[in-house]
Amino acid sequence: MNPEDLDSLAEYTAPVVDGEDVIITITRPDLESNTYLSQLFAFRGETSRRLTHGWRDTAPHIGQHWSGYLSAERSERPQLFAGPSLTTAHRITDSHLGVAEFDIDDAGSRALYVARVAEPGRYGTDEDIPAEEEAPRRIGRAAYQSNGIGYVGDRPARAFLVDLTEPGLGKAGITGSAEVPLSTMLPTPDSDVHDPQFAPDGAHMSVVAAVAPDTGAPDLRSTVWLLGAGGPEALELPRMSVQLHRWIDADRVLLLGSELTRDDLDFVGQMPGLFVHEMSTGTTRRLTDPETVAAATLPPVIVDGSSVVFAVDTDGATRLARIDLSAEAARLEDLRFLTDALSVVTGFTVSGDSAFVTAVTPESPAVLVQVDLDGTGAEGVSAEAVLRTHPAPANSVLPQLFRVPGEGGTITGWLAKPAGQGPFPVVLNIHGGPFAQYTHGWFDETQVLTSAGFAVVYANPRGSGGRTRSWGTAVQGDMAAPAMADVLAVLDHALAADSDLDGDRLGVQGGSYGGYLTAMTIANDHRFRAAIVERGYLDPHSFLGTSDIGRFFTEEYTSRDPVAIERQSPLAHASEVRTPALVMHSELDFRCPLGQAQQYYAALQRAGVPTEMLIFPGENHELSRSGQPRHRRQRFDAIIDWWDVHLGARPEADEPADRPLAAAVVR
C-alpha cells in the first residue's frame, strides 16, 4: 500500500438484518473531498445495493414498524432519520450540534436520542458572535474538555424524546421543508449522558452518566439513569464505570463496564466485563472473570433472554463469544467462541441461529461473514460463510507471528517484511494505550512501511490489553522498563531469526503511549539510527493540568511521588538521547496536548540532538485513525521520508545539513 492508496480502503461496521438483507455501514476516506463517505449497503446472496445516498450515513436501526439511521450532508452535523423503513426514513431532528446516538421504541413509535446543547451565544447559536468574541468560560469542573470535542461544560450532552407518529398535517417530514417533529429535552443528571436505551416493552427509558456531578474532584464512576416524569433516577450499582447497557426485561439490565476496585480512580488494567443488575433485589452479578476476560466496547446482544453474544478482546484479536446469563465470573476458557482467533470483530448482530459479523482479518481491511451461534466458526470461517470481502491494496504482506519468552511471560509479536530479498532496514513500532494492543488484523501503517521497503516489528508488551489484568497492571508505577524490555526482546528475536533484517539500520516509532515508550527507549538504547515520537505522553507534570485525562492518568500510572515521576518522564531524560528524532503532533490534541511535543522538541534541541517537529493543524489525538484524509496521507509521506533519509541506502553525506520542514510533509 502506498500513501496515495488511502482512499482505496473501506471499513465495514454496524451490521443489522432486515428480512433477507444484511445491511452494513461502509465508510471510506476520500482524498479529493478530504472527508469520509459513509452509506448503508444491503447484501443478499451475490447481490448488493446502496440503500442511502447521504454524505455520511451511519448507525442503522431496524424495527418491525420503525427504522432509523444518522445522516449528515457534507460539512453538516448528523441528524436522526426515521421512518417505516431505511429507504423511506426522513429527517426528524434539527439539532444545532448534531445527534450523537439514538434508540427506537418500536411499539411506542418514539425515539430517544442524545445531542449536545450549546449555551446561548456559543458555538454559532448567535451568528453575530464569532468564536473569538464569546464570553469567557468560568470553570469549576475537573473534566472540562474532551479530545475531539473541546470544552464540554457549555455544551452538555442531553437526552431528547421525539414522537415518530406522523400527524398528517403541517410540513414536518415533507421533502424540502425545514420543519421537523417537536423534540422534548428530558430531565437528566447534571453531566453528559450517552447510550440511550428503551426497555423491550418501553417501560423504561435510560442513559449512562456519571454517578455524581463534577464539582472539581475527578471521579470515574458512572451508572444507568432512568428517565421519566419523576426526574432522573440512578441505579445503585457497585463502584464501577458503565460503558454500555441493554435491557433484558423490565427488571433486569445487562451492563458492560469496569469495576473500580480500590477507589473511584482505580482504572489501570481493569478488564471490562458483563454484569446483570436486578432492580427488584438491587443486586449486581458479574458474569465474566475480572482477571482473564476483557469485553470489547461493542453493544452486546441478548439471545432468547437466556444468553448473551458479546465481543472479547483476546491476545491479538477481538472475538465473538456467547455466555449464559446465569454465569458467574466465567473465565476466558469457559466462553463459547463463535469467531476465530485471528479476526478483529468491528460489529455484529444476531438473527435466528446466526451472527452476522464485520471484521478485519490478516488478509483484508474489511469483511462481512456469517457464523453459527453453536461455535462451529471458532476454528475458522469457511469460504461460503464470507459474504463480502474488501480487497487489500496491492503489495500487501502477511505478517509472521512470534511468541517470544520474556521476563514477565510470553510476549506476542509480529514481523512484517517487504516482498523480495533483504537485507531490509527495520522499524520497531510501539502501540499506544498502554492498555491497548496490536492485532493480527490488516493494518495500514504496517502495509505502508513494508511497501516502502521497511520491515516492521511490533509487539504487545506488558501493560497491553488482550491478556490479563496482571499483564495490564505490570507497568503501573514503572511505565517504561517492563514494556521496553519486552519490545526489545521481540526485536532481538526477529533480528536473530531472520537474516533478511539489517540490524545496523534500525528505527523506532510510536504514538501516544507508544510515543512515550519510544522517547524512553532512545534515552536508554542508542542503537537506533532515528526515531519518530508521535502525539506522545512526554511530561507527566504538565500533563496533569492540561490533558483531558490528566487529573487521573498521570497519578494512577506514574504515582504522585515526584522522584518516581521524574524517573518515568521522557522530558527528564531528553538530555540522554543521541538519536535523531522527528516529533509529530496534532494542534488540537487534548489527550496529549501540543505542549508535550513542544517541550520535548525544545529539550532535544537543547541537548544537541538532530530533531524536527511536524504539527498538523486542525487535528486531534485521532489523526492516524480518523483525521482528515489528506493529513493522513501527508503523515504517511512524512514517516516514509524520515525513514528514507535515516535508514535508506543514501549516504548521509548526500543529505543537506539543514533540511526544511516542508521536505518531511510532501514527497
C-alpha positions, 0 to 999 in steps of 0.5 A: 500500500502506498500513501496515495492508496488511502482512499482505496480502503473501506471499513465495514461496521454496524451490521443489522438484518432486515428480512433477507438483507444484511445491511452494513455501514461502509465508510471510506476516506476520500482524498479529493473531498478530504472527508469520509463517505459513509452509506448503508449497503444491503447484501443478499446472496451475490447481490448488493445495493446502496440503500442511502445516498447521504454524505455520511450515513451511519448507525442503522436501526431496524424495527418491525414498524420503525427504522432509523439511521444518522445522516449528515450532508457534507460539512453538516452535523448528523441528524436522526432519520426515521421512518417505516423503513431505511429507504423511506426514513426522513429527517426528524431532528434539527439539532444545532450540534448534531445527534450523537446516538439514538434508540427506537421504541418500536411499539411506542413509535418514539425515539430517544436520542442524545445531542449536545446543547450549546449555551446561548451565544456559543458555538454559532447559536448567535451568528453575530458572535464569532468564536473569538468574541464569546464570553469567557468560560468560568470553570469549576469542573475537573473534566472540562474538555474532551479530545475531539470535542473541546470544552464540554461544560457549555455544551452538555450532552442531553437526552431528547424524546421525539414522537415518530407518529406522523400527524398528517398535517403541517410540513414536518417530514415533507421533502424540502421543508425545514420543519421537523417533529417537536423534540422534548429535552428530558430531565437528566443528571447534571453531566453528559449522558450517552447510550440511550436505551428503551426497555423491550416493552418501553417501560423504561427509558435510560442513559449512562452518566456519571454517578455524581456531578463534577464539582472539581474532584475527578471521579470515574464512576458512572451508572444507568439513569432512568428517565421519566416524569419523576426526574432522573433516577440512578441505579445503585450499582457497585463502584464501577464505570458503565460503558454500555447497557441493554435491557433484558426485561423490565427488571433486569439490565445487562451492563458492560463496564469496569469495576473500580476496585480500590477507589473511584480512580482505580482504572489501570488494567481493569478488564471490562466485563458483563454484569446483570443488575436486578432492580427488584433485589438491587443486586449486581452479578458479574458474569465474566472473570475480572482477571482473564476476560476483557469485553470489547466496547461493542453493544452486546446482544441478548439471545432468547433472554437466556444468553448473551453474544458479546465481543472479547478482546483476546491476545491479538484479536477481538472475538465473538463469544456467547455466555449464559446469563446465569454465569458467574465470573466465567473465565476466558476458557469457559466462553463459547467462541463463535469467531476465530482467533485471528479476526478483529470483530468491528460489529455484529448482530444476531438473527435466528441461529446466526451472527452476522459479523464485520471484521478485519482479518490478516488478509483484508481491511474489511469483511462481512461473514456469517457464523453459527451461534453453536461455535462451529466458526471458532476454528475458522470461517469457511469460504461460503460463510464470507459474504463480502470481502474488501480487497487489500491494496496491492503489495500487501504482506502477511505478517509472521507471528512470534511468541517470544519468552520474556521476563514477565511471560510470553510476549506476542509479536509480529514481523512484517517484511517487504516482498523480495530479498533483504537485507531490509532496514527495520522499524520497531513500532510501539502501540499506544494505550498502554492498555491497548494492543496490536492485532493480527488484523490488516493494518495500514501503517504496517502495509505502508512501511513494508511497501516502502521497503521497511520491515516492521516489528511490533509487539504487545508488551506488558501493560497491553490489553488482550491478556490479563489484568496482571499483564495490564497492571505490570507497568503501573508505577514503572511505565517504561522498563517492563514494556521496553524490555519486552519490545526489545526482546521481540526485536532481538528475536526477529533480528536473530531469526531472520537474516533478511533484517539489517540490524545496523539500520534500525528505527523506532516509532510510536504514538501516544503511549507508544510515543512515550515508550519510544522517547524512553527507549532512545534515552536508554538504547542508542542503537537506533539510527532515528526515531519518530515520537508521535502525539506522545505522553512526554511530561507527566507534570504538565500533563496533569493540568492540561490533558483531558485525562490528566487529573487521573492518568498521570497519578494512577500510572506514574504515582504522585511521588515526584522522584518516581515521576521524574524517573518515568518522564521522557522530558527528564531524560531528553538530555540522554538521547543521541538519536535523531528524532522527528516529533509529530503532533496534532494542534488540537490534541487534548489527550496529549496536548501540543505542549508535550511535543513542544517541550520535548522538541525544545529539550532535544534541541537543547541537548544537541540532538538532530530533531524536527517537529511536524504539527498538523493543524486542525487535528486531534489525538485521532489523526492516524485513525480518523483525521482528515484524509489528506493529513493522513496521507501527508503523515504517511509521506512524512514517516516514509521520508524520515525513514528514507533519509535515516535508514535508506541506502543514501549516504548521509553525506548526500543529505543537506545539513539543514533540511526544511520542514516542508521536505518531511510533509510532501514527497 
